[in-house]
């Protein structure tokens, strides 16, 4: 009988820890957004770059695309191509595909990351699905563009950039969604 009290206490602590960890996973996107805004992390000029540049056709930069799902995100999510070769100063575009295989509407938010870190200030996203939440109805598939420009002033030793997105399920934290065509 004396052994059951410590066991119950242990199980209670493990369950509380599991609930806290589950809750923290949903808080990651807002925490990331707040920290990114406060410290300028991974900003990479998101949506703020409006200038145009002469294209440097003598130089090429390979841009690789990676996409991953956060824990509990069930969507199929990928870029239409693994990489593109661009000329600094030229506006380029890549389409990402998302598919909701569930039987309920879901809301997602993509969080970008650019590496190497020294390239981030020179990588300008002028349009990106990561700027807004994405809502997909059951069985819906969409193509989402990211339009970007590699700045001509990027250091010449950077020849390869990786743009990675992690897709988070934020359905529980978003307002109810009307089915397209309603309202």
N, CA, C and O of each residue as an XYZ file, in Angstrom:
732
protein
N       0.823     -1.187      0.000
C       0.000      0.000      0.000
C       0.866      1.250      0.000
O       0.541      2.239     -0.656
N       1.982      1.202      0.745
C       2.859      2.365      0.835
C       3.516      2.666     -0.509
O       3.841      3.820     -0.784
N       3.718      1.645     -1.357
C       4.338      1.848     -2.655
C       3.397      2.524     -3.646
O       3.867      3.157     -4.591
N       2.105      2.412     -3.463
C       1.159      2.979     -4.424
C       1.110      4.509     -4.342
O       0.825      5.155     -5.350
N       1.374      5.102     -3.188
C       1.365      6.565     -3.070
C       2.486      7.183     -3.900
O       2.206      8.108     -4.662
N       3.749      6.728     -3.801
C       4.792      7.284     -4.664
C       4.514      7.037     -6.148
O       4.824      7.888     -6.981
N       3.936      5.886     -6.486
C       3.619      5.595     -7.872
C       2.548      6.555     -8.392
O       2.661      7.055     -9.511
N       1.524      6.815     -7.603
C       0.472      7.757     -7.999
C       1.060      9.162     -8.163
O       0.710      9.882     -9.098
N       1.937      9.540     -7.266
C       2.578     10.857     -7.332
C       3.429     10.958     -8.602
O       3.426     11.991     -9.272
N       4.156      9.890     -8.932
C       4.975      9.866    -10.142
C       4.105      9.971    -11.392
O       4.403     10.758    -12.291
N       3.044      9.192    -11.452
C       2.147      9.225    -12.612
C       1.512     10.603    -12.754
O       1.398     11.117    -13.866
N       1.100     11.203    -11.651
C       0.519     12.547    -11.690
C       1.524     13.552    -12.242
O       1.170     14.384    -13.077
N       2.751     13.485    -11.794
C       3.784     14.408    -12.278
C       4.065     14.212    -13.761
O       4.239     15.186    -14.493
N       4.112     12.964    -14.208
C       4.346     12.682    -15.630
C       3.189     13.219    -16.469
O       3.422     13.802    -17.528
N       1.962     13.036    -16.023
C       0.802     13.543    -16.754
C       0.801     15.070    -16.813
O       0.492     15.651    -17.853
N       1.142     15.712    -15.716
C       1.219     17.181    -15.704
C       2.308     17.646    -16.663
O       2.110     18.605    -17.408
N       3.441     16.982    -16.650
C       4.524     17.326    -17.568
C       4.089     17.158    -19.021
O       4.405     18.004    -19.857
N       3.373     16.084    -19.334
C       2.893     15.855    -20.702
C       1.928     16.955    -21.131
O       2.001     17.424    -22.267
N       1.030     17.373    -20.248
C       0.084     18.446    -20.572
C       0.824     19.760    -20.799
O       0.507     20.490    -21.738
N       1.799     20.069    -19.958
C       2.581     21.301    -20.120
C       3.350     21.272    -21.439
O       3.386     22.281    -22.143
N       3.958     20.155    -21.786
C       4.702     20.046    -23.040
C       3.768     20.188    -24.239
O       4.119     20.841    -25.221
N       2.595     19.589    -24.169
C       1.621     19.705    -25.252
C       1.187     21.158    -25.413
O       1.117     21.659    -26.535
N       0.897     21.834    -24.316
C       0.509     23.246    -24.364
C       1.626     24.117    -24.905
O       1.370     25.049    -25.668
N       2.855     23.829    -24.524
C       3.994     24.616    -25.005
C       4.160     24.479    -26.512
O       4.547     25.438    -27.179
N       3.871     23.289    -27.060
C       4.014     23.112    -28.512
C       3.082     24.048    -29.275
O       3.433     24.506    -30.362
N       1.902     24.341    -28.730
C       0.989     25.270    -29.386
C       1.435     26.717    -29.202
O       1.090     27.580    -30.009
N       2.191     26.983    -28.159
C       2.648     28.349    -27.894
C       3.904     28.698    -28.689
O       4.308     29.860    -28.697
N       4.531     27.737    -29.355
C       5.786     27.992    -30.055
C       5.663     29.047    -31.155
O       6.540     29.902    -31.282
N       4.592     29.003    -31.955
C       4.458     29.966    -33.052
C       4.324     31.392    -32.524
O       5.062     32.265    -32.981
N       3.409     31.675    -31.575
C       3.330     33.048    -31.065
C       4.612     33.490    -30.360
O       5.005     34.653    -30.454
N       5.259     32.567    -29.660
C       6.522     32.918    -28.986
C       7.584     33.260    -30.033
O       8.304     34.248    -29.891
N       7.678     32.440    -31.083
C       8.643     32.704    -32.152
C       8.372     34.063    -32.796
O       9.298     34.846    -33.009
N       7.090     34.348    -33.108
C       6.738     35.630    -33.717
C       7.142     36.798    -32.826
O       7.695     37.788    -33.304
N       6.865     36.682    -31.531
C       7.204     37.759    -30.602
C       8.720     37.958    -30.504
O       9.200     39.091    -30.528
N       9.464     36.867    -30.395
C      10.926     36.975    -30.308
C      11.524     37.492    -31.614
O      12.455     38.298    -31.597
N      10.995     37.031    -32.739
C      11.504     37.495    -34.027
C      11.296     38.993    -34.180
O      12.182     39.704    -34.655
N      10.127     39.471    -33.779
C       9.845     40.902    -33.867
C      10.731     41.691    -32.911
O      11.287     42.726    -33.278
N      10.857     41.197    -31.687
C      11.629     41.913    -30.676
C      13.117     41.986    -31.005
O      13.752     43.018    -30.790
N      13.672     40.896    -31.526
C      15.116     40.830    -31.752
C      15.522     40.876    -33.219
O      16.714     40.843    -33.526
N      14.558     40.950    -34.130
C      14.869     41.014    -35.555
C      15.414     39.707    -36.100
O      16.150     39.709    -37.087
N      15.063     38.584    -35.471
C      15.552     37.279    -35.920
C      14.799     36.817    -37.146
O      13.581     36.976    -37.222
N      15.509     36.245    -38.110
C      14.917     35.678    -39.315
C      13.945     36.605    -40.011
O      13.047     36.147    -40.718
N      14.110     37.899    -39.822
C      13.210     38.846    -40.467
C      13.439     38.840    -41.958
O      12.484     38.810    -42.735
N      14.669     38.868    -42.359
C      15.087     38.821    -43.756
C      14.272     39.738    -44.655
O      14.054     39.438    -45.828
N      13.823     40.861    -44.093
C      13.099     41.841    -44.882
C      11.728     41.371    -45.297
O      11.203     41.840    -46.307
N      11.137     40.470    -44.561
C       9.866     39.853    -44.944
C       8.817     40.889    -45.313
O       8.262     41.566    -44.448
N       8.560     41.001    -46.587
C       7.519     41.883    -47.071
C       7.890     43.346    -47.078
O       7.089     44.163    -47.532
N       9.067     43.723    -46.597
C       9.430     45.112    -46.476
C      10.310     45.588    -47.627
O      10.485     46.792    -47.812
N      10.853     44.676    -48.388
C      11.754     45.039    -49.463
C      10.945     45.387    -50.694
O      10.268     44.530    -51.262
N      11.011     46.635    -51.108
C      10.214     47.061    -52.252
C      11.078     47.597    -53.383
O      10.563     48.007    -54.423
N      12.381     47.594    -53.183
C      13.258     48.123    -54.217
C      13.444     47.147    -55.363
O      13.087     45.972    -55.273
N      14.007     47.658    -56.432
C      14.360     46.778    -57.540
C      15.851     46.941    -57.771
O      16.424     47.992    -57.484
N      16.460     45.920    -58.280
C      17.898     45.936    -58.489
C      18.199     45.487    -59.907
O      17.433     44.755    -60.534
N      19.328     45.946    -60.381
C      19.807     45.429    -61.656
C      20.233     43.985    -61.418
O      20.821     43.664    -60.385
N      19.944     43.147    -62.348
C      20.262     41.730    -62.231
C      21.738     41.513    -62.529
O      22.263     42.018    -63.521
N      22.399     40.758    -61.664
C      23.786     40.385    -61.873
C      23.809     39.020    -62.569
O      23.834     37.980    -61.911
N      23.801     39.036    -63.882
C      23.735     37.785    -64.642
C      25.068     37.032    -64.652
O      25.138     35.910    -65.153
N      26.116     37.635    -64.106
C      27.421     36.984    -64.044
C      27.544     36.071    -62.816
O      28.474     35.269    -62.729
N      26.622     36.193    -61.885
C      26.714     35.430    -60.639
C      25.470     34.554    -60.474
O      24.361     34.952    -60.831
N      25.678     33.367    -59.931
C      24.568     32.460    -59.656
C      24.586     32.060    -58.184
O      25.643     31.874    -57.582
N      23.386     31.934    -57.626
C      23.225     31.473    -56.248
C      22.204     30.346    -56.268
O      21.127     30.477    -56.851
N      22.553     29.244    -55.628
C      21.628     28.113    -55.543
C      20.765     28.294    -54.297
O      21.288     28.448    -53.194
N      19.443     28.275    -54.474
C      18.501     28.392    -53.360
C      17.796     27.046    -53.214
O      17.101     26.589    -54.122
N      17.989     26.430    -52.067
C      17.401     25.122    -51.773
C      16.189     25.333    -50.872
O      16.187     26.231    -50.031
N      15.160     24.507    -51.047
C      13.920     24.629    -50.279
C      13.701     23.370    -49.452
O      13.821     22.250    -49.949
N      13.378     23.577    -48.185
C      13.072     22.464    -47.294
C      11.743     22.750    -46.609
O      11.429     23.898    -46.294
N      10.978     21.710    -46.385
C       9.703     21.871    -45.687
C       9.521     20.710    -44.718
O       9.741     19.549    -45.062
N       9.115     21.051    -43.504
C       8.861     20.036    -42.484
C       7.576     20.382    -41.751
O       7.153     21.537    -41.719
N       6.976     19.386    -41.176
C       5.793     19.571    -40.347
C       6.200     19.510    -38.885
O       7.009     18.673    -38.484
N       5.629     20.405    -38.100
C       5.824     20.347    -36.660
C       5.056     19.137    -36.120
O       4.248     18.533    -36.825
N       5.324     18.799    -34.865
C       4.618     17.681    -34.238
C       3.117     17.910    -34.343
O       2.642     19.033    -34.168
N       2.385     16.868    -34.624
C       0.926     16.869    -34.719
C       0.381     17.549    -35.970
O      -0.836     17.681    -36.095
N       1.220     17.984    -36.895
C       0.737     18.559    -38.159
C       0.668     17.424    -39.173
O       1.671     16.759    -39.434
N      -0.513     17.202    -39.744
C      -0.722     16.045    -40.619
C      -0.773     16.398    -42.100
O      -0.904     15.504    -42.936
N      -0.674     17.660    -42.439
C      -0.755     18.048    -43.843
C       0.425     17.501    -44.635
O       1.519     17.316    -44.103
N       0.179     17.245    -45.924
C       1.270     17.027    -46.861
C       1.752     18.424    -47.231
O       0.939     19.287    -47.561
N       3.054     18.659    -47.180
C       3.603     19.997    -47.382
C       4.977     19.882    -48.020
O       5.879     19.265    -47.455
N       5.140     20.485    -49.219
C       6.433     20.404    -49.897
C       6.546     21.495    -50.969
O       5.548     22.059    -51.418
N       7.785     21.771    -51.361
C       8.047     22.688    -52.470
C       7.901     21.913    -53.773
O       8.118     20.702    -53.805
N       7.533     22.608    -54.848
C       7.379     21.937    -56.146
C       8.735     21.520    -56.726
O       8.805     20.638    -57.582
N       9.805     22.158    -56.255
C      11.160     21.770    -56.675
C      12.071     21.860    -55.461
O      11.818     22.635    -54.539
N      13.121     21.069    -55.471
C      14.057     21.069    -54.331
C      14.932     22.315    -54.295
O      15.321     22.782    -53.225
N      15.240     22.851    -55.484
C      16.118     24.024    -55.535
C      15.979     24.734    -56.864
O      15.475     24.180    -57.841
N      16.443     25.985    -56.877
C      16.531     26.775    -58.104
C      17.864     27.511    -58.085
O      18.440     27.760    -57.026
N      18.332     27.848    -59.255
C      19.532     28.680    -59.378
C      19.049     30.052    -59.832
O      18.328     30.172    -60.823
N      19.461     31.097    -59.086
C      18.992     32.454    -59.377
C      20.181     33.382    -59.577
O      21.307     33.086    -59.176
N      19.894     34.506    -60.206
C      20.875     35.574    -60.349
C      20.524     36.665    -59.344
O      19.371     37.091    -59.283
N      21.496     37.128    -58.552
C      21.204     38.206    -57.613
C      20.574     39.408    -58.330
O      21.008     39.811    -59.409
N      19.543     39.961    -57.696
C      18.825     41.083    -58.263
C      17.572     40.684    -59.014
O      16.700     41.522    -59.244
N      17.462     39.415    -59.403
C      16.287     38.943    -60.143
C      15.227     38.443    -59.168
O      15.540     37.755    -58.197
N      13.980     38.792    -59.431
C      12.875     38.285    -58.628
C      12.579     36.859    -59.079
O      12.439     36.592    -60.272
N      12.487     35.952    -58.122
C      12.228     34.534    -58.411
C      11.023     34.074    -57.604
O      10.589     34.741    -56.664
N      10.498     32.928    -57.990
C       9.317     32.407    -57.298
C       9.414     30.901    -57.171
O       9.956     30.219    -58.041
N       8.874     30.390    -56.059
C       8.729     28.950    -55.853
C       7.335     28.711    -55.301
O       6.835     29.485    -54.485
N       6.716     27.631    -55.755
C       5.405     27.249    -55.248
C       5.562     26.115    -54.244
O       6.306     25.161    -54.470
N       4.851     26.239    -53.138
C       4.771     25.177    -52.145
C       3.356     24.613    -52.208
O       2.396     25.346    -52.447
N       3.239     23.324    -51.994
C       1.955     22.641    -52.062
C       1.581     22.177    -50.660
O       2.402     21.617    -49.932
N       0.321     22.422    -50.296
C      -0.200     21.939    -49.018
C      -1.505     21.193    -49.284
O      -2.307     21.598    -50.125
N      -1.700     20.104    -48.559
C      -2.904     19.286    -48.709
C      -3.379     18.870    -47.322
O      -2.603     18.353    -46.518
N      -4.659     19.099    -47.051
C      -5.267     18.712    -45.780
C      -5.969     17.365    -45.969
O      -7.050     17.322    -46.557
N      -5.383     16.268    -45.486
C      -5.990     14.951    -45.689
C      -7.065     14.601    -44.662
O      -7.639     13.513    -44.716
N      -7.342     15.508    -43.730
C      -8.298     15.199    -42.661
C      -9.728     15.462    -43.109
O      -9.972     15.914    -44.228
N     -10.661     15.173    -42.223
C     -12.078     15.417    -42.500
C     -12.586     16.671    -41.787
O     -13.788     16.815    -41.564
N     -11.670     17.580    -41.427
C     -12.078     18.818    -40.756
C     -11.221     19.986    -41.256
O     -10.084     19.781    -41.681
N     -11.766     21.216    -41.206
C     -10.964     22.390    -41.581
C      -9.788     22.547    -40.611
O      -9.909     22.273    -39.417
N      -8.666     22.988    -41.144
C      -7.477     23.206    -40.302
C      -6.825     24.516    -40.704
O      -6.915     24.951    -41.852
N      -6.162     25.138    -39.729
C      -5.423     26.373    -39.947
C      -3.954     26.109    -39.631
O      -3.625     25.467    -38.634
N      -3.080     26.613    -40.495
C      -1.643     26.392    -40.319
C      -0.890     27.716    -40.436
O      -1.378     28.675    -41.034
N       0.293     27.746    -39.859
C       1.203     28.887    -39.985
C       2.584     28.327    -40.276
O       3.066     27.433    -39.580
N       3.209     28.862    -41.309
C       4.564     28.448    -41.667
C       5.565     29.418    -41.046
O       5.382     30.635    -41.092
N       6.606     28.869    -40.475
C       7.671     29.679    -39.877
C       8.941     29.454    -40.698
O       9.422     28.326    -40.811
N       9.488     30.550    -41.281
C      10.661     30.407    -42.150
C      11.982     30.456    -41.384
O      12.064     30.953    -40.261
N      12.990     29.929    -42.028
C      14.355     30.000    -41.521
C      15.283     30.053    -42.725
O      15.057     29.368    -43.722
N      16.324     30.867    -42.629
C      17.273     31.016    -43.729
C      18.665     30.685    -43.224
O      19.082     31.143    -42.161
N      19.378     29.882    -44.003
C      20.767     29.610    -43.659
C      21.600     29.646    -44.936
O      21.086     29.335    -46.010
N      22.850     30.013    -44.842
C      23.552     30.405    -43.628
C      23.031     31.741    -43.104
O      22.455     32.536    -43.848
N      23.244     31.970    -41.817
C      22.722     33.172    -41.165
C      23.222     34.448    -41.840
O      22.498     35.442    -41.882
N      24.438     34.436    -42.364
C      24.977     35.646    -43.002
C      24.225     36.009    -44.276
O      24.340     37.138    -44.754
N      23.452     35.067    -44.842
C      22.676     35.354    -46.056
C      21.324     35.990    -45.741
O      20.733     36.637    -46.606
N      20.828     35.817    -44.518
C      19.482     36.282    -44.162
C      19.227     37.762    -44.483
O      18.161     38.077    -45.011
N      20.149     38.676    -44.191
C      19.859     40.077    -44.510
C      19.802     40.370    -46.014
O      19.343     41.438    -46.417
N      20.259     39.444    -46.831
C      20.318     39.640    -48.279
C      19.245     38.851    -49.028
O      19.178     38.887    -50.257
N      18.414     38.144    -48.280
C      17.346     37.345    -48.877
C      16.028     38.043    -48.566
O      15.616     38.104    -47.408
N      15.367     38.569    -49.591
C      14.163     39.378    -49.396
C      12.944     38.648    -49.942
O      12.845     38.400    -51.143
N      12.010     38.303    -49.046
C      10.741     37.709    -49.475
C       9.763     38.862    -49.731
O       9.445     39.621    -48.816
N       9.292     38.990    -50.964
C       8.352     40.068    -51.282
C       6.904     39.582    -51.213
O       5.983     40.384    -51.055
N       6.710     38.286    -51.329
C       5.398     37.662    -51.152
C       5.654     36.284    -50.578
O       6.532     35.556    -51.042
N       4.870     35.926    -49.551
C       5.106     34.620    -48.942
C       3.860     34.143    -48.202
O       3.201     34.911    -47.501
N       3.559     32.875    -48.373
C       2.455     32.265    -47.641
C       2.711     32.290    -46.144
O       1.782     32.137    -45.351
N       3.967     32.482    -45.750
C       4.307     32.525    -44.331
C       3.870     33.832    -43.667
O       3.890     33.932    -42.441
N       3.478     34.833    -44.456
C       3.028     36.103    -43.891
C       1.641     35.988    -43.281
O       1.263     36.814    -42.450
N       0.873     34.975    -43.681
C      -0.510     34.822    -43.209
C      -0.778     33.377    -42.818
O      -0.037     32.465    -43.185
N      -1.854     33.195    -42.067
C      -2.291     31.847    -41.725
C      -2.962     31.224    -42.941
O      -3.630     31.912    -43.713
N      -2.782     29.936    -43.106
C      -3.368     29.207    -44.224
C      -4.488     28.319    -43.697
O      -4.292     27.551    -42.755
N      -5.663     28.432    -44.310
C      -6.818     27.631    -43.904
C      -7.166     26.690    -45.046
O      -7.364     27.116    -46.184
N      -7.236     25.414    -44.726
C      -7.625     24.422    -45.734
C      -8.819     23.631    -45.225
O      -8.873     23.217    -44.067
N      -9.766     23.437    -46.121
C     -10.935     22.625    -45.826
C     -10.556     21.151    -45.967
O      -9.491     20.839    -46.500
N     -11.409     20.244    -45.498
C     -11.105     18.805    -45.619
C     -10.823     18.420    -47.079
O     -11.605     18.739    -47.975
N      -9.718     17.745    -47.301
C      -9.362     17.274    -48.637
C      -8.888     18.363    -49.586
O      -8.652     18.081    -50.761
N      -8.742     19.589    -49.120
C      -8.333     20.688    -50.003
C      -6.817     20.696    -50.210
O      -6.040     20.389    -49.305
N      -6.428     21.058    -51.432
C      -5.016     21.178    -51.814
C      -4.824     22.566    -52.405
O      -5.635     23.012    -53.216
N      -3.756     23.252    -52.004
C      -3.469     24.574    -52.570
C      -1.995     24.678    -52.924
O      -1.149     23.952    -52.401
N      -1.717     25.611    -53.836
C      -0.342     25.982    -54.154
C      -0.125     27.377    -53.603
O      -0.919     28.287    -53.841
N       0.967     27.531    -52.858
C       1.249     28.781    -52.162
C       2.589     29.332    -52.645
O       3.606     28.645    -52.559
N       2.600     30.562    -53.151
C       3.856     31.103    -53.679
C       4.721     31.777    -52.614
O       4.231     32.325    -51.627
N       6.010     31.711    -52.858
C       6.965     32.575    -52.165
C       7.752     33.261    -53.284
O       8.378     32.604    -54.115
N       7.708     34.580    -53.288
C       8.429     35.384    -54.277
C       9.588     36.039    -53.528
O       9.397     36.620    -52.460
N      10.779     35.940    -54.092
C      11.959     36.399    -53.365
C      12.997     36.985    -54.309
O      12.934     36.835    -55.529
N      13.957     37.660    -53.685
C      15.062     38.271    -54.414
C      16.316     38.124    -53.556
O      16.289     38.407    -52.358
N      17.401     37.688    -54.162
C      18.694     37.648    -53.482
C      19.386     38.959    -53.815
O      19.578     39.284    -54.987
N      19.756     39.701    -52.800
C      20.358     41.023    -52.973
C      21.716     40.925    -53.661
O      22.506     40.022    -53.385
N      21.969     41.867    -54.555
C      23.261     41.915    -55.265
C      24.437     42.105    -54.319
O      25.563     41.728    -54.642
N      24.180     42.690    -53.148
C      25.256     42.980    -52.199
C      25.594     41.810    -51.272
O      26.423     41.959    -50.374
N      24.976     40.666    -51.473
C      25.284     39.513    -50.636
C      26.765     39.159    -50.824
O      27.274     39.197    -51.944
N      27.449     38.816    -49.736
C      28.871     38.463    -49.860
C      29.117     37.401    -50.934
O      28.345     36.451    -51.068
N      30.175     37.567    -51.677
C      30.448     36.688    -52.818
C      30.771     35.255    -52.416
O      30.667     34.348    -53.242
N      31.165     35.033    -51.155
C      31.468     33.658    -50.739
C      30.205     32.852    -50.439
O      30.287     31.643    -50.219
N      29.033     33.505    -50.425
C      27.775     32.777    -50.233
C      27.250     32.382    -51.609
O      26.855     33.234    -52.404
N      27.252     31.100    -51.874
C      26.803     30.599    -53.182
C      25.597     29.682    -53.059
O      25.032     29.250    -54.064
N      25.203     29.383    -51.818
C      24.110     28.447    -51.561
C      23.313     28.952    -50.363
O      23.879     29.247    -49.310
N      21.990     29.050    -50.534
C      21.090     29.480    -49.458
C      20.035     28.403    -49.284
O      19.548     27.841    -50.265
N      19.682     28.115    -48.047
C      18.588     27.198    -47.768
C      17.446     27.973    -47.129
O      17.627     28.627    -46.102
N      16.272     27.896    -47.742
C      15.057     28.477    -47.190
C      14.221     27.315    -46.678
O      13.732     26.497    -47.458
N      14.060     27.248    -45.363
C      13.337     26.140    -44.746
C      12.072     26.667    -44.073
O      12.068     27.741    -43.472
N      11.016     25.896    -44.188
C       9.753     26.230    -43.522
C       9.347     25.068    -42.628
O       9.461     23.901    -43.003
N       8.869     25.418    -41.430
C       8.228     24.452    -40.558
C       6.768     24.851    -40.477
O       6.454     26.007    -40.195
N       5.872     23.904    -40.723
C       4.438     24.162    -40.752
C       3.817     23.703    -39.434
O       3.951     22.546    -39.037
N       3.133     24.640    -38.761
C       2.507     24.370    -37.469
C       0.990     24.329    -37.607
O       0.410     25.131    -38.338
N       0.349     23.401    -36.909
C      -1.112     23.349    -36.818
C      -1.524     24.332    -35.726
O      -1.216     24.124    -34.553
N      -2.222     25.406    -36.111
C      -2.681     26.394    -35.132
C      -4.204     26.461    -35.105
O      -4.775     27.477    -34.709
N      -4.855     25.393    -35.520
C      -6.316     25.349    -35.580
C      -6.932     25.716    -34.234
O      -7.890     26.487    -34.186
N      -6.401     25.181    -33.155
C      -6.968     25.437    -31.826
C      -6.817     26.899    -31.404
O      -7.537     27.361    -30.519
N      -5.890     27.630    -32.026
C      -5.622     29.010    -31.630
C      -6.181     30.028    -32.613
O      -5.956     31.227    -32.444
N      -6.893     29.587    -33.620
C      -7.435     30.511    -34.616
C      -8.943     30.583    -34.467
O      -9.565     29.699    -33.878
N      -9.522     31.646    -35.009
C     -10.974     31.792    -34.922
C     -11.640     30.814    -35.883
O     -11.017     30.382    -36.853
N     -12.901     30.460    -35.624
C     -13.605     29.515    -36.497
C     -13.600     29.993    -37.944
O     -13.637     31.194    -38.215
N     -13.554     29.048    -38.858
C     -13.419     29.344    -40.274
C     -14.691     28.946    -41.007
O     -15.232     27.860    -40.798
N     -15.162     29.845    -41.872
C     -16.320     29.511    -42.705
C     -15.848     28.686    -43.889
O     -14.739     28.881    -44.388
N     -16.676     27.782    -44.330
C     -16.354     26.996    -45.529
C     -16.365     27.953    -46.707
O     -17.245     28.808    -46.806
N     -15.379     27.813    -47.616
C     -15.292     28.707    -48.773
C     -16.609     28.672    -49.529
O     -17.208     27.616    -49.736
N     -17.043     29.874    -49.939
C     -18.288     29.995    -50.669
C     -19.438     30.389    -49.757
O     -20.511     30.751    -50.240
N     -19.232     30.324    -48.430
C     -20.258     30.753    -47.490
C     -19.949     32.172    -47.038
O     -18.819     32.645    -47.168
N     -20.960     32.844    -46.508
C     -20.792     34.147    -45.870
C     -20.380     35.143    -46.823
O     -20.190     36.304    -46.459
